[in-house]
């Protein structure tokens, strides 16, 4: 449920901290769904698989929340945000428009969270293009940001995730027309690579923190990796609203 890059693909980013000491926070929930958990990136994928296997074996058994959990200070920066600035829950997502798991989350999970929690949640989208895997990851991020200049970021964002075809310049312009962009200004923005530095800064920040895969979420600073099911996000958000997770 996540796409990953190899160490080679982040070699140009700032050095990552050693995150092997980070621990996971498992959170059980009822009805036989997957055990929810908080976990941050562990460099060795064998450890990640072992953790997931252990959680799966736990089934729906109740698990005590530790007295302390790791929260990360992830700035919103000036990145696109959907929802009230004073919402009690802020979800910061590092994502890639060409990542199929990111698409799945935005089409299947995010609408249900909006329906249930409404103005209690705010989503901040930060770019983490896996250009080693996706040839148009950076270009699609630039297109969305260019649409944002005309106040159409989220319309374009949705257009990208619902587009049935390969991303390329023709596709970007087609989506722009569909959402009602002024096309001359939009194409000039694309030609100028106006958001290249901002996208690279988002990527470098996340890579320095240790992010290696998309999508990666931070729910009020709590790390959640991959396009986890709706039930996982709902459980984490509800516990956070209830004040059940230590700060």
C-alpha positions in Angstrom: 0.0 0.0 0.0 2.9 2.3 -0.6 5.5 3.1 -3.2 9.1 3.2 -2.2 12.3 4.6 -3.6 15.7 3.1 -3.2 18.6 4.8 -1.2 20.1 5.6 -4.6 17.1 7.8 -5.5 17.5 10.0 -2.4 21.2 10.3 -2.6 21.0 14.0 -3.8 18.7 14.9 -0.9 20.0 16.1 2.5 21.4 13.2 4.7 18.7 11.3 6.5 18.8 10.8 10.2 19.1 7.3 11.6 15.5 6.3 12.3 16.1 2.8 13.5 15.3 3.8 17.1 11.8 4.8 16.2 9.0 2.6 17.5 5.5 1.9 16.3 2.3 2.6 18.1 -0.2 -0.2 17.4 -3.8 0.8 17.9 -6.4 -2.0 17.7 -9.9 -1.5 16.5 -13.0 -3.7 16.4 -14.9 -5.6 13.7 -11.9 -7.7 12.6 -10.3 -4.9 10.5 -6.5 -4.5 10.3 -4.8 -3.3 13.4 -4.1 0.3 13.1 -0.6 1.5 13.8 1.7 4.4 13.9 5.1 3.7 12.6 7.8 5.8 11.0 10.1 4.8 8.2 12.5 2.0 9.1 15.4 1.8 6.6 15.5 -2.0 6.4 12.4 -3.3 4.6 12.7 -6.7 6.4 11.9 -4.9 9.6 8.8 -3.2 8.1 7.5 -6.6 6.9 8.2 -8.2 10.3 6.3 -5.4 12.0 3.3 -5.7 9.7 3.3 -9.5 10.2 3.3 -9.1 14.0 0.4 -6.6 13.8 -1.6 -8.9 11.6 -1.2 -11.8 14.0 -2.5 -9.6 16.8 -6.0 -9.6 15.2 -8.5 -7.4 17.1 -6.9 -7.8 20.6 -6.9 -4.7 22.7 -3.5 -2.9 22.9 -2.6 -0.3 25.4 -1.5 3.0 24.1 2.1 3.8 25.3 2.5 6.7 27.7 4.7 8.5 25.1 4.4 8.6 21.4 6.6 10.3 18.8 5.1 13.4 17.2 6.9 15.2 14.4 6.9 18.9 13.8 6.0 19.1 10.2 5.4 22.7 9.0 2.4 23.4 6.8 4.6 25.8 4.9 2.7 27.5 2.1 1.5 24.3 0.6 -2.1 23.8 -0.5 -4.5 23.1 2.3 -8.1 22.0 2.2 -10.2 22.6 5.3 -10.3 25.2 8.1 -6.9 26.5 9.4 -8.2 26.0 13.0 -9.3 22.4 12.5 -8.4 20.1 15.4 -6.9 17.5 13.1 -4.3 18.4 10.5 -3.3 15.7 8.0 -0.1 16.5 6.2 0.5 14.2 3.2 3.7 13.7 1.2 2.5 12.3 -2.1 3.1 11.7 -5.8 0.4 12.2 -8.4 1.6 9.2 -10.4 1.5 6.9 -7.3 -1.4 4.4 -7.7 -1.7 4.0 -3.9 -1.9 7.8 -3.5 -4.7 7.8 -6.1 -6.5 5.0 -4.3 -6.4 6.9 -1.0 -7.7 10.1 -2.5 -10.5 8.4 -4.3 -11.6 5.9 -1.6 -10.5 7.1 1.8 -10.3 10.9 1.7 -14.0 11.4 0.6 -15.2 9.2 3.5 -13.1 11.1 6.0 -14.5 14.4 4.7 -18.0 13.1 5.0 -17.6 11.9 8.5 -15.4 14.6 10.1 -16.1 17.6 7.9 -14.5 20.8 9.3 -12.7 18.9 12.0 -10.0 17.8 9.6 -7.6 19.7 7.3 -5.5 18.2 4.6 -2.2 19.7 3.5 -0.6 18.3 0.4 3.1 18.3 0.1 5.0 17.0 -3.0 7.2 14.0 -2.8 7.6 13.0 -6.5 9.3 9.7 -7.0 10.8 10.7 -10.3 12.9 7.5 -10.3 9.7 5.6 -10.7 7.4 8.1 -12.4 8.6 10.0 -15.3 5.9 12.7 -15.0 5.7 13.0 -11.2 7.5 16.4 -11.1 5.6 17.7 -14.1 2.2 16.8 -12.7 3.1 18.5 -9.4 4.1 21.6 -11.3 0.9 21.5 -13.2 -1.2 21.4 -10.0 0.8 24.2 -8.5 0.4 26.3 -11.6 -3.4 25.7 -11.4 -3.2 26.9 -7.8 -2.1 30.3 -9.1 -5.6 30.7 -10.5 -7.3 29.4 -7.3 -7.9 26.0 -8.8 -5.4 23.8 -7.0 -7.9 21.3 -5.6 -10.0 21.1 -8.7 -6.8 20.3 -10.7 -5.6 18.0 -7.9 -8.9 16.0 -8.3 -8.6 16.1 -12.0 -5.1 14.5 -11.9 -6.3 11.7 -9.6 -9.3 11.0 -11.7 -7.6 11.3 -15.1 -7.8 8.0 -17.1 -4.6 8.1 -19.2 -0.9 8.8 -19.2 0.3 12.1 -17.8 2.0 14.3 -20.4 1.7 17.9 -21.6 -1.4 17.2 -23.6 -3.1 15.7 -20.5 -2.1 18.6 -18.3 -3.6 21.0 -20.7 -6.7 18.9 -21.1 -7.3 18.8 -17.4 -6.6 22.6 -17.2 -9.4 23.2 -19.7 -11.7 20.9 -17.8 -11.3 22.8 -14.6 -11.7 26.2 -16.3 -8.1 27.6 -16.2 -7.0 30.6 -18.3 -4.8 28.5 -20.5 -2.2 31.1 -21.6 -1.2 31.9 -18.1 -1.2 28.2 -17.2 1.0 27.1 -20.1 3.4 30.0 -19.4 3.7 28.8 -15.8 4.5 25.3 -17.0 7.1 26.5 -19.5 8.8 28.5 -16.8 9.1 25.6 -14.4 8.0 28.1 -11.8 7.5 25.6 -9.0 10.5 23.5 -9.5 12.4 24.8 -6.5 9.4 24.5 -4.2 8.8 20.9 -5.2 12.4 20.1 -4.7 12.3 21.8 -1.3 9.3 19.6 -0.2 11.1 16.5 -1.4 14.4 17.4 0.4 12.6 18.2 3.6 10.8 14.8 3.6 13.8 12.8 2.5 15.9 14.5 5.3 13.2 13.5 7.8 13.4 9.9 6.6 10.4 9.6 4.3 11.0 6.9 1.7 7.6 6.0 0.3 4.3 7.5 -0.9 1.9 8.2 0.5 3.3 9.2 3.9 0.9 11.0 6.4 1.4 12.9 9.6 -1.8 13.2 11.6 -1.2 16.0 14.1 2.4 15.0 13.8 1.8 11.2 14.2 3.3 9.3 11.3 1.2 6.8 9.3 2.8 5.1 6.3 1.0 4.0 3.2 -2.6 4.1 1.9 -4.0 2.5 5.0 -7.7 1.6 5.0 -10.4 4.2 5.9 -10.9 2.4 9.3 -7.3 3.0 10.3 -7.5 6.7 9.6 -10.9 7.0 11.3 -9.7 5.2 14.4 -6.6 7.4 14.7 -8.5 10.6 14.1 -11.3 9.7 16.6 -8.7 8.8 19.3 -7.0 12.1 18.7 -10.2 14.0 18.9 -11.0 12.2 22.2 -7.6 13.0 23.6 -6.7 9.4 24.0 -3.2 9.7 22.4 -0.5 11.2 24.5 1.0 14.6 23.4 
